Amino acid sequence: MFCYCRLLTAPLRSTSTALTNKRSYSSEDREYLHKSIVPTMHYQKSLPRLPVPKLEDTIKRYLAAQRPLLDDDQFSTTEKLARDFENGVGKQMHEELVAQDKQNKHTSYISAPWFDMYLSARDSVVLNFNPFMSFNPDPKTEYNNQLVRATNMVASAVRFMKTLRAGLLEPEVFHLNPAKSDTDSFKKLIRWVPSSLSWYGAFLVNAYPLDMSQYFRLFNATRIPKQGKDELFTDPKGRHLLVMRGGNMYVFDVMDRDGNLVKPAEIQAHLKHILSDPTPAAAHPLGLLTSENRDTWARLREKLLATGNGEVLGLVDSALFCLCLDDESMNDHIHISHNMLHGDGTNRWYDKSFSIIMAKCGNAAINFEHSWGDGVAVLRFQNEVFKDSTENPLVNPGSQPAAVDSASAVRRLQFNLDAELENGVIKAKENFHTAVSKLTIDAMQFMKGGKEQLKKKKLSPDAIAQLAFQMGFLRQYGQTVATYESCSTAAFRHGRTETIRPATIHTQRCAQAFVQQPGKHSVEQLIGMLSECSKYHGQLTKEAAMAQGFDRHLFAMKYLANSKGQALHSLYQDPAYAAINHNILSTSTLTSPAVNLGGFAPVVPDGFGVGYGVHDEWIGCNVSSYPERNVHEFLQCVHKSLEDIFSVLEGKPLS
């Protein structure tokens, strides 16, 4: 299951003071991005708890989402099963879930099951879970040099980590009225309100603090493969960075013993040393093992430990994060997507909480392991690192690396590999190439309109993008299918995500009118249908953000029944339940000044992975598929759908 989530957060507003390049390296300000008036975790204790929806609401929403996917006979069967569940065993399962939730007030009802779902999955994390988000280029083109940009991003990442751990990072807050709440005067007031009440103070001025409990797993963290179920490992004592180049692995300290950032010129010298290291590419690159089936990787990791590699594996696991220096330059968006989503498997450690990938041409991206957290924490990190590294770079194209002994400061990690481990790497490489060779990625830019035009027509930009996917799929395949759009529930303590179900009776009716009956309806009628789709999608989005969807509730009850060894009700055995969870259209949106594009693989073999962004004047999609679907044709159909929608909005009838 993939979700880097629809992020209902306001654009990043940092109160940090811009550093100048002339500032002395010994200045204390070099250590932090900014110094928030309000402590980072000030709101965490008073965040509202994730509500368990009412059972009758969940069943009503479930049936509404099923209606466009089923014929009358199928829907009748599904409705009977759902009503039987609601009035029978479902009532008891819901009560048990509520009782369990009341006993665990420190967390949310979805947190443990969601971790378990991710960590118990045995599929490779590559394509199945890890997404990527690529950085925009540095506006100053000369700063896009691989060495310069890598140095600045590493320095900014360490400064972010230090700011976070010192409690000086601005809390993540969704401001509905920033003129009141995103001000120094309000912050100076709210910082004196006790943590147990602070959320209510923010709420009074229409500000919604977001859960930040995932942030501590950004750094020094790795997913460890274990038989049956993986573990998350974190060791905040690590001061070193893991760097990969040519499948070889290197470490060096980016903080000194006092926890201060190493001089940027020294970081630059160490990275230059790695980039010029004549060591041949690794014959058996161990990173490939992290792309394996999790049980296979767990067995091989045990073998690595048994053959005396415990100390070096410990350095990999406890590193602040991973920096992948690629020797390849990127040609275009599609090349970037393939490289940042999966690459060739040799120069990655996919289990690290996140990796910054830096191509030879300076194109950069984050690839992150998904079990520990959702897109909210990673996007905040990416926004801050982009802002800091571009506005306050600590080295420039003319900077000279420090004259230090990088040969002794940088350690190339060496592993003892026996024949079984070498064969394991060879087999992992074969499996990796078999998997990624099936993936096709294509991109589309619709340049005839975007957010501004849609808002003028009082239409939700996200609703229209989702409608275009429904129309596109109907035009290509003649069907309405299960569609998933993730939505963050970070407004609640330990919230994760909820599902928006964009395929509705409204989108189905509208798509059929546009695609299958183009001459039948007047422009006014078509605009009325667009408006209906927009309103209903807006309602679904608000419900999901307030944890009032149906997917997580049904999932949590099923998880609870399984954990108690109870037989599952027929609702869960219904082919319609399996079908709505077989998400052929898996979609996720984000727009940010830092992000160029994001992407992920389909979550089912016959699906599409749709990353998209609705910008002020244009709409972009980055879509993946396996051989069962034609992604190029799908994007042509989506483009045609957007052309039709915008033509109708201009008052032109469908041709």
Disulfide bonds with the S-S distance in Angstrom:
none
